Amino acid sequence: EDHVKEMYITWWKKDGWDCGPTFDAVMTEVENGMTWRQAVDTVHNRVNGLTTGCNPTHRSFPIALSTIPTRELIDIARKEAAITHKADISGLSSAFSVLLCRNLIEGIEWRYALQRTSDVLSNYQMQLPIGFKFDRGGHSLSVLAAAIHFIDESPNFDVCLERALDFAGPDNYCPVVVGAIGGARWGASSVPPDHLEHLAPADRHKLI
């Protein structure tokens, strides 16, 4: 955990211009001398508990690709989210996304993977976010609900991502989640090459 925090600070100082307000505020307080716990609590209280954004979900997907046992994914995802976001809904949204991706990567069919993930998360009082009223904002559950909607209603990765991009506008909260979960549903070979052009050649080769 300490290593992850150190890497976040290092990245934030160099490239963190689009990290989101909660992440930025926590990093700023840590840089100014607060402990991590003090920084997270201070930011959470400053915004009246509304540290509910989707930043933890956006950064969570490598957890699904790790060697961490499936039974530990929820706790790890929630713990990772809490590094910056104290509101547990951010951690639960992150955990839902990670577990869903792991199920899909392991070859479980989309609808069954979705239901299986929902059944597990229901033990944490989180319901499957289908039907949840979603919008273009960055609330973690709203973003997850929108992503699931587009993945569920689309025939392939390309159509799914285009629909998400058209919906999301410049803030781009939903398409990040769509890209990760959609990639897990349809596989790396379904991702059009032009979506990988921003990657370094070595990284791009790993996905093809």
N, C-alpha and C positions, 0 to 999 in steps of 0.2 A: 504493500500500500504506500509506503514512504517513497518507493521508487516511482510509482505512478504519479504521485503528487509532484515530485521533483521534475518529472518529464513534462507535466502540465505547465508548471511555472516556466520552464525553459521554452516550451512551444509558445506560450502566451506572450512572452517578451519578444519573441522573434516574429511570429506569424498570427498572433491572436486577434486580429482586427475584426473577425467575424464570429467571435466565440459566443455571443449572446450576453445579455445584461447580467444575469446571475453569475455565470462563470467569471465574467470580467470583474464584477464587484468583489467576489471572493478572492480572486487572484490579487486584486489591488490591496485589499485589507491584509492579506498575508505578506505581500511585499512591503507594506508599511509597518510590519512588526507584530501583527496579531498571530496567535496560534491558529491552526486550521479550524479547530472547534469554535474558537471565538469568532473567526471570520464567517463561518457558515451560519452560526447563530445570529450574528450581527446583521448580516444581509437578509436572513429569513425574517427577522423582526422588523427590519426597516421597510420591507414590502408587505407587512401584515400577513406573513405566512404564504405568500403567493410565489414560492419558489417551485412552481409547477410546470416549468418549461420543458421542452423536448430535447434540450442539449444532451442530457445523459443518454437518451435513446439514440441520438445521432452518433455518439461515440462508443456505443455499447457493442456493436456487432462483432468486433474481433473476439469478444468473449465466446460467441457461438462457435467460432472457428478454432478455439483453443483446445487443449487436451484436458481441460477441466471436466470432471465427470458431470453428466447431465443432472444428476440429483443435487449438485451444488450450484448450478447456474443461477437459480433465483436469488440465493443469498449473496452470491458474488456480484451479480448485477445491481442489486439494491445497495450493497456496500459501496460499490464503485460510484453509483449515482450520488450517494450521500457525501461524497468528497466535496461536492459543491452545492447540491440541492437538498435541503432538509425535508421538504414536503415529500411524503412517502409515495404519492401518486406518480411522481417522476421516476422513482425507483421501481415501482410496480410496472409502469409502462415499459421501462427499459427491460425488466425481467421478462415480461410477456414477449417482447420482440426477440430477445435472445433465445428463449426457449422455443418459440415458434420457428426461428431460423434453424436451430439445432435439429428439431424434428424433421424439417424439410430436407436439410442436408443429409440426414440419415435415410431419406427415401420414403418418408411417410407422405401419403397423398394429401393434397392441399386441404380439402374440407375436413378430413380426419385429423390432420395436424392442428388445424385451427380449433377444432372442438377439444382435442386432447389438451392443448395449451390452456384453453379456457377452463377446463375442468380442474387442472392443477392450480391455476391462479385463483380460482373461486375460493380456495382454502385461505386466501389472503384478502377475502372480501373484494376482489376485483372481478368484474363481469366482462364477458366478451364484448368488446366495444362496437359490435355491429348494431346499427340503429342509433348509436350515440350521435347527438347533433354536433356535426363538425363544421368548422369554418376555416378561414385562411390563417388564423392566428397560430401562436406557438405553444398553446397548452398541450401537454404531453398526451393526454387521453384523446383530445380532439385530433391531433396529428396522427395518432395511431389508428383511430377510427377511420379517418379519411384514407390512409394508406391501405388498410384492409379492404375498404370499399372498392378502391380502384383495382387492387390485385384480384379481388373476388369477381369483379364484373368484366375483366378484360381477357381477351383470348391469348395474349402473349406479352412478353416483356416490353417490346417496343411500344405497342398500343397503350399499355398500362402506364408507362413512364410519360408518354406524351399527354395523356389525359391528366395525370397528376401535375405536370408542368403547366398545362393550360389553366388548371384550377388554382394552383398555388400562387401564381404571380411572382414578383421579384423576391419575396421573402423566402421562398423555397424550403419551407419547413417539411411539408409532406413528401416531396419527391426524393429526399435523402432516404427516408424510411422505405418508400416504394422501391427504390433501387436495390437496397440491401435485401429486403424480404422477397421482392420479385425475383432477384437473382437466385436466391435460395430455392424459390419455387420452380423456376424454369431452367436453372442451370447456367453456368458461365458461358456456354456456347450460344445461349440465346441473346446475349448482350451484343448489340451491334458494335463493330469496331470503332465507329466514330465516338462512341461514349467512353472509350478508353484512351483517346488521343492525349488527354492531359496527364496521363501516367508516364513515368519514366519507362524506357523500353524494357528494362529488366523486370519491373513490376507488372507491366502489361503482359509479358510473356507468361507469367505465373497464372494468369487468368484465362489464357486461351487454350 
